[in-house]
Amino acid sequence: MFLSKGTVTHSRIFVSNWDLSDFLEKLKASNDFDTLLIAAKTAPKIAGIKSFMDGKLIKHLGIIEHDDEKIPENITFFYKDLSKIHKLSSPFFLFKEPSETEVPENPTAAFFSSESTSSEIAENIKLAEDAGFSITESFIISVQSLKNGINRILELLKTATEVENMIIFAETTAAFLSKLEKATKLTVLSRDDLIISIFNARAEGTGGKLKLASAVLSKEKAAFRNKITGLSRIKGGIGLKGPGETKEEERKRILKNKEKNVRKQLENEFSRLEFQRKFRKKNQIPTIAIVGYTNAGKSTLFNALLNEEATRESDRFFSSIDPKIRKFSLFGKPFFLLDTVGFISNMSKDITDAFNSTFSEIAASDLILHIIDSTENGWEAKKKFVDELLLGSGCDKKSIIPLFSKKGKIKIKRPLRKGFFYDAFDTDDITKIKKFIYEKLTEEED
């Protein structure tokens, strides 16, 4: 049964839990419902409740168990309060629906393309949450409506409660976003804006900050949008205004000076990394790079192989954008281990280009461990995306080894032609990976 703001919109009947599960997997997000109630004799199992609810844009999910005579007995109720999913279980007739308790910071309306998959919607919501926004209203908008202008968005906004920001998770132009800002008087953000904002929060070392600066400058130069909340402006390069110079000309000159300064620093950073790579090659010390889609478990494996907490582990996107490299020993032989920034799809070329030095580090590695979280919905598409990115950056296909993390949570272990399943907290699995690395790289030396 589907409900919108407490009113039943439609319902469906299924003859088995199998049919129900298949329906739920294919269910697309819609503006027509925000609550889903399921009644069954045996409660269906739904893996990854938060991801499921986010991907379908569901605020409330109730699973009701009934007896042979269809009389309700128990209810398990999930509800979203800002970024958290809460669970309540009780006898059906004693159940009291909870009320939201947390006051949202940065209340935001999010608009998703009707062509987006549930996995993509869930990922975009997590991006917004990691950037510090609270999605309080969510809408699906057709590609055609986006092409026709802002009227449909304005119409949907009328049904929303008070919001301060708007995020458009669809392909749009800077001019379109600027037009929306003027019409709504809200801060309007794109997916790129969120990625850059998160990069800003995670950048710690010089390299990460330079990459952020390059991405922001490319975006500013192309868009001339100066009211994006949460983005750090790059300082330096501001000269005196010339005689008869318009504001637009002044802005162009400032951006040109900033870009020149940042590019020079990026070149110096690239030269430094190149020197380090030559040193490793000269000393014949192999390098192993750990790569993968963001939040796949790269840092967890990095720490497990080193047997120390060398880098921060987090379930947030881009927990670090600065590559970490450590020297370690396997069975008496020295190696270098490289932990890299997590990749994410649908990044603009400007942002991707800012990480050319990281791609060069990966391409120069002797072995590339591609970490895949196959418990995630849409992992096949994410694996394909990272593989194409690696090959497009000059990586040798033979050096890329897929490793499937979170072995214990994987329901169906498909036969693998290459790579294997592992658990980063299983010492036997870590030993297995270490032996594989050692044998693979020493075999190639022989």
N, C-alpha and C positions, 0 to 999 in steps of 0.2 A: 504494500500500500504506500502510495506517494502523497506527501503533504507539502503545501507551501504556506508558510506563515500560519500553521495550525489548521488549514483547510485541506480536506482530501481532494486531490486533483484527479487521480486515477488509481486503478489497482490491477494486479495480474494474479492468475492462479496457475500453479505448476503441479505436475503429477509426481515429481520426485525432487530430492535435494540436488541431484546431478543436473537436472534441467535448470533449477534455480541458480546453482553455482555458475553454470554456463551463461545464463542471462546476466548475472551480476558482473561477470568478467567483461562482457561486451557492452554493458550499460554505459552510455555517454552522459557527460554532465549536461545540465539543462537549466534554463531559467524557470522551468515549470515546477520544480520541487526543491526543497531544502531539507526534507526529513524523509527517512525510509523506515517503514515498519515491516518486519518479517515475522510471520506466524507459521510454526511448523511443529510437528510432533518431536522431531529430533533437530536441535539447533544446528544450522549450517556453520561450517568453520570458515572464517574469513581471515586470511593471512594479511598481516600488515594493516591493522585497522586505520591508523592515521593516514597512511599513503592511500588506502582505499577511499576514505571519507574525503580527503583533500582532492583526489583525482576525480571524484564524482560531484564535488562541491556540495557535500552533505554536511549539515551542521548537527543533525541528530540521527542516530541509528538505534532502533529498538528491535531486539530479537526476542520474540514471545514463544515459549514452549507450551503446548496444549496437550490434553489427554486424548484418548480415542474418540471421545464425544465432542471434540473441538472446544472444550472448556479451558480457557487460559489458566496456567498454573504458575509459571515463573517468567520473569522478564530480566533480560540483561540490556542495559541502556548505556550507550556511548554518546557523549556530547562534547562538542568542541568549545572550549573557553579560551579565546585568543589562539595561541599556538599549541595549547595542550589538549590532549584527549583524556577525558575522565570516564571512568566506568562505574556503573552502579548495578547491583544485582539484588533482587528482592522478590517475594511472592507477588504475583501480578496485581491482586486486589489491594495490596498495601503500598503499592508504588506511588511515590510523589515525585513529580517532575522537578528537577533542580532548576535554580535560576542562576544566571551568569553573575559571577562575583567580581571578577577583575575588571578594572577600568582600563580600556585600551589606550596605549600611547601611539601616536601617529596613526589614528584610524584611517583606513585606506579602502578605496573601492578598486577592485581588480577586474579587468576586462580580458577575456580569453577568446582566442579565435575558435570558431566552430569546427575548424579542421584539427584542433589540438587533440592529442590522445590523453587518456587519463594519467598516464605516466608523465607526460609533459606538463600537464596542469599541476600535478602534485609537486614536481620539481620546481616549477615557477613559484608556487606558494612558499616552498621552503627557502627559495632565494630571497623572497620578500621578507620572510621572518628573520632570516640570518642578517639581513640588512637593517633590521630594527623596525619594520613596519607591521602593523596589525591589520590583517585582512578582515574587515568587518562586513563587507558586501562583495559579492562575486557575481559576475555576469558573463554569459556567452554571447558573442556578437559575430554575425556572419561576415565573411570576407567581403561580400557585396556591399554590406552596410558600411564597412570601413571605407570602401572605395567611393561610396556615394557622399561621404562627408560625416559631420559630427552630430547630425540630428538624432540618430538612433541612440547614440551614447547619452546625449542630453535627456532623451526620453526615459531611458533606464535609470539615470541618476535621480530622477524625480521620485522614484520608489525607494531610494536609499535613505538610511538615517544619516545623521550628520557625519561627514567625513572631511579630512583635511588634505588628503592626497589621492591621486589616481595613478594606477599603473596600467599601461597598455601592453599586454603580452601578445603582440601581433606585429606583423611587418608594417611599419608606418614610416613617415618622413619626419624630419625635425620641424618642418613647416606645419605639418598636421598637429604635432604635439604642442607647438607654440600657439596655434589657433585654439586648441582645447584649453590651454592655460588661460587665455584671454576670455574665453566664453564662460568658463566655470569658476575662474578665480581660485583654482586649486593648484597645488604643485603636481605637475604631470610628469611621470617618469616612464622610461622604457626599460626593457630587460637589460640592455647595456648599462644603463645608469646604475642598476642594482649591482651588477657585476663589478663595475668600477668602484662603487661605494664599499663593497666588501673587500676588494683589493686594498683600498685605502686603509681599512681597519686592520688588515692582516699583514701589510708590508712592514717588515722590521729592518732588514738590511738595506744597504745602498742599492743593490741590484733590484730588489722588489720595488723600492720607491721610484727608481728610474723607470721601470716598466709601467708603473702606475702613471707617472708624469707623462710618458710618451702616449699612453692610451687616452688620457684626458685631453692632451693637447690636440691629438688627431680629431677627437670628437668635437672639441671647441672650434677648431679651425673649420671643420665641415659644417657645423650647425649654428654657431653664433648664438647659442642659448646659454644665458648667464644666470638662470634662476633655479638651478638644480640643487635641491636640498641634499645634504650629506656628502657632497663631493668636495674633496680638498683642492683648493685652487693652488696652482704652482706659482711660487714667488720668483721674482728676479726678472731682469730683462726689460723693465719699464723705463722708458726714456722720457724726455720732455716732449710735449706736444709741439709739432712744427707749425709754422705760420700757415694759416688757411687750411689746416688739416681738419677733415670732418671726423666725427666720432667713429664712423665705420673704418676710415683709413687708419685712425689711431689704433683701433682694435686689431686690425690686420697687422700693423707694424709690431705691436706688442707680442702678438702670437708668433710672428715670424722670428722675433728675437728669442722668445722662450724656446721655440722649436729648435733653433740653431744651438742653443745652450744645452738642451737635453740630449740632442743627437750626438753632440761632442762627448758628453759624459757617457752615453750608451756605448759609443765606439771605444772609449777607454775601458769600460767594463767588459766589453767583448774581447778586447786585447788581453786583459788580465785573465779571463777564463781560458782563452786560447793558449796562453803561456802555461797555465796549470795543466791543460790537456797534453801539451808537448812534454812537460816534465813527467807525467805519468807514463806516456808512451816510451820516453827515453829510458826510464827505469824499469820498463817492461812489467808494470803493475796493471793487471786487468781492471776494468771498471764495469760494475753492474748497475744499471739504472732501473729503478722501480717506477713504473708509470701506470696510468689508468684514469678512468673517469673519476671526477671528484667524489669523495666520500666512499670510495670502493674498499678502503682498508690498506692503502699504501704505507702510511706512517706506522700503522700497527705492525706490519711485516718488517719494516725498516728497523724498528726498535727490537723486535723479536730476534732478528738475525744478528744484531749487535749485542743483544742481551743487556740493553740499557735503555733508559728513556732519553734518547738523543733528540727526539723531535716530539712536538705536541700532538697527542691523539685527540680527535674530536669528531663528533657526528655532524659538524657544521661544514658547509661548502667552503673550499679554499681555506682550510685551517692554517695554511701557510703558503705564501706565494714565493718565498725565497728557497731555492734548492738547497738541500743539505747534503754534504759529502763527508764521509768518514772513512778512515783507513781501518781495516780489521783483518783478522787472520782466520783462515780456514785450513785446518790440518797442517799448520806450520807455514802456509803460503800466504803472502800479503795480497789483499784486494782493496779496491775502493768501492764503496757503496753509495749510490746517489739516489736521494729522495726528491721527487719533482712535484711541481704544482699539479693539482688535479685538473684534467681537461673538462670542458663542458660544451655542449653543442650550441649552435646558433649564436656564437660570439661573432661580433663584427670583425672584419679584416684588420681594422685599426688595433683592436685589442690583441688579436692573434699575432700580428706582426711585432708587437712589443715583446713577445716571448721568443723571438728568433734565437737569442743566445741560449735559452734553455733547450730548444729543439736541437741546436748544434751540439750541446752537451750529450743529449740522448743519442743522437746519430753517431757520435764518436765512441759510444760505449761498446764494449765487447759482447755484452749480453744485456737484453732488455726483458725484464719481467713485467708482463702486462697483467695487472690485477683486475679481476672481474668479479663483481658481486652478483652472482646469478640468483640470489634470493630477491633481487629488485625486479619490479615489473619493467619490461622493456630492456632487459640487459643485453639482448642480442643486438639491438640497434645501437646501444652505447658501445659495445665491443667493436662493432663495425666502424663506428665513427672514429674511435681512437686508432684502430688499425689503419684506416685511410689517412688520418692525420700523421701518423708515424711514417708510413710509406711515402707520403707526399713531402715529408721533411728530410728524406734521404736515408732513412733507416733501412738496414738490410733485413728483408723478410725472414731469413734463416735465423737471425739473432733474436727474434721476438718470440718469447715463450709465454703462452697464456697460463695464468694460475687462477683457479677459481676459489675465492675466499669463503669463509663462513660455512665450511663443509657440513657442520652439524645441522644447519638450518635449511639446507637444500633438499627439497622434496623428491625431485626426480634427477638422478645423476645420469646424464646422458653419456654414452661412450665417447671418449676423447681421442682424436687422432694425435693431438699434441698437447702437452701440459698435463696438469693434474689438479685434483681438489685438495684443499688443505684447511687447517684451522690454526690461526696464528698463536693460539694459546695451548696448542698440543705440541709438547716437546718432540715427540716422534716425527710429527709433520715438519717441524722446523729443521730437525736433523736431516730429514729426507731432502728438503730444499737445499740445505748446505752441501750435502753430498752431490746433488745434481749440479749445482754451480761449480763445485770443484772439479768434478769429472768432465763436465762440458768444456770448461776453459783450459784445463790441463791437457785434455785430449786434443784440442785444437792446436796447442803448442807443439805437441809431439807430431 
